[in-house]
Amino acid sequence: MSNMIEDKIELQIPTYNRANYLDDTLNYLLNSPFKNCKITIRDNASTDKTPEVCEKYSRLFENLHIIRNNKNIGGNANIFNCYAQATYPYVWVLADNDYLNFDNCDDFIESIESEKYDLIICTSGTYTSDDSPNFFPTLDDEPISEYIKRQKGENSKYLENTTQELALIIKKHYFKIGVLISSTIYKTSLIDADILISASNNISRSYPHFPLIAKALNENLSTYKTKKDVIFYRENPADSEVVGIELSSRYLESILLIKNKQIRTIAAEESGHKLYFSLPALIIYAKARHEPDLKKHVLSFIKTIYLLKGWGIGVLYQIYLLIFYCVPTSICEYYVRKKTGK
């Protein structure tokens, strides 16, 4: 069997109306070890110059495929198709606006060519911007690989872990990284009928790939974290389709797929503090903004927390949330004005 990288992995890029960013991404790949790999662009019926960018690069890549949807099917459904239609041993779904750096990535290529790992994680979840070349890691001010080394001690296999081991080492950062689609390369053999059904159901929760994250943890699959980060995230240039309380509600529903209670608790942590303690703030801000679906999201929180925590603590959390939900709108508006100055 060939060990050539182009026989081992395909790259899928869902995109919509971000022609300039897509141009950058394809340019990074044009000068990378993945130049000759199968690359599929899934254009979600863009109305900007995305077709022209695709045409430009179709003449520069040997194995570039363009799939243009007849209509916009939604970003999450487009991402779902990336995983559902993958056929190579590995699939890497890339965002169309990330910064890619392939310097000193030999171990990354070797990990793919070996087909040894179920998951390959290639970022620390770090961010950059067009104005600044500086990258700032998210875990104790150092890349994830260095943090793992410090926790485990340096040995030849410190970057090889099971998914549960890695989640217990880097804790909430496992999920902060995992929910970003381009962070992780998956073996396509993991994408069976059960995963496709679960992923299809999870499209409405904004995380169509979360069933893969959950499966890897539930079955404690093998993972490799690259020595150097390959992906650096740019802030999303467009407004998110869902923000605040809605996204948190959907995320909490998704983590119910994880069976291990300890890891499920870790998954419920967000942005350095427990998600449960951020929910009241989300409710207050949503109420101040008069979000129409607030009641639905609060009920979703209550149901999900009961399923996560059961009786006792779960009921206390439910009462806790209902108290904040019952705070008068005028008080919520006053609080938000004081906090934001608006």
KAQUI-V826027 format. One record per helix or strand. SS is the DSSP state (H for helix, E for strand). FROM is the first residue (numbers start at 1). TO is the last residue. If there is no record, write none. Layout:
BEGIN
ss=[SS/SS]
from=[FROM/FROM]
to=[TO/TO]
END
This chain:
BEGIN
ss=[H/E/H/E/H/E/H/E/E/H/E/E/E/E/E/H/E/H/H/H/E/H/H/H/E/E/H/H/E/E/H/H/H/H]
from=[5/9/19/38/50/64/75/90/99/106/119/127/132/139/142/144/160/163/172/181/184/188/193/210/222/231/244/261/269/273/275/294/313/329]
to=[7/15/30/43/58/68/84/94/100/114/121/129/136/139/142/152/162/170/178/183/187/190/205/218/225/234/257/267/270/274/288/309/325/340]
END
